[in-house]
Amino acid sequence: MKIINWITMLIFFAHLSQAESVYGLSCMLQHKSCISVPMVHLGNHIIAEFLECENMEDYEHLEQALWSAAQAANATVIKIMTHKFSPIGMTGLALLSESHISIHTWPEYGYIAVDVYTCGEHVDVYAAIESLKGFFKSKKVRQIKIERGYDQLQED
């Protein structure tokens, strides 16, 4: 992909409003023109950035924060894994029957990258985000929603 296309895509993401749905990403990445095609919806993916956070070194409660986020979302936890970095920072992953919740902290910047991806209509991705936002006491959140699925092409 040419550098100008990457710049265009970055400008596109920079102008998304909070929690805006991003359908058409796949056609942008495949360098195709975007057309409206019915999509078979398979899941929701929230990519969030938490800013001005607290509790970013609270490793002892990180696992509980992931459990609480999964419960708030009505998701089924398979396994939770966490890791503390030296000298600072931590990461955590909740492996779900429906997909995953992950967090990565940068305490030196007051920044946390959060990823919540779920399949199934019974899961509330926004509830997981709100739960983690509360745990980390984030003062500002930026997020986008990607609706996952595939194009449903109709044959004539």
Phi, psi and omega in degrees: 000137180290154182300326180295325178292321177296319179297317178300316180294320179296320177297319178303310180293326181295334183262004178290140175280165182302132177062025178285144180280137182246087172252136186113355178300317183297322180288330175293317182291331180271005178060043178246161173283143183275126176234159180278114179232135178303137183245138171275111185283124180248339181180174179238141183230116176255126173249118187232152174237122177262130182239153179055060186259164172238180177057026185282352177239016182276067185298325182298332182253003181298316180300317179296323178298320178291318176301314181296320178297318179295318179296317179300326181277354184066036180258161181256117181279130172266312183200148174238132178235139178224157178212135177257130180268157177245127014270336181218164177102155178206162178221151179212148180223127170255111176277121185249155171302328183270350174148253185199162168229128178227149175223148178220123185255146172232082183302327181296341179246357184066030190239140175226131173265128183235139180226121178233114180234125181222150173252152178097144183279348182278351184262136181252096183298327181292327177295323177296316179299314181297322179297313179292322177301318179294318180298316183270000178050045181293131180274341181213138179229132170245135181208154172229154178244130175247123175275117183271143178165188180232157181289137178257100181268132181262132179268142178273000000 
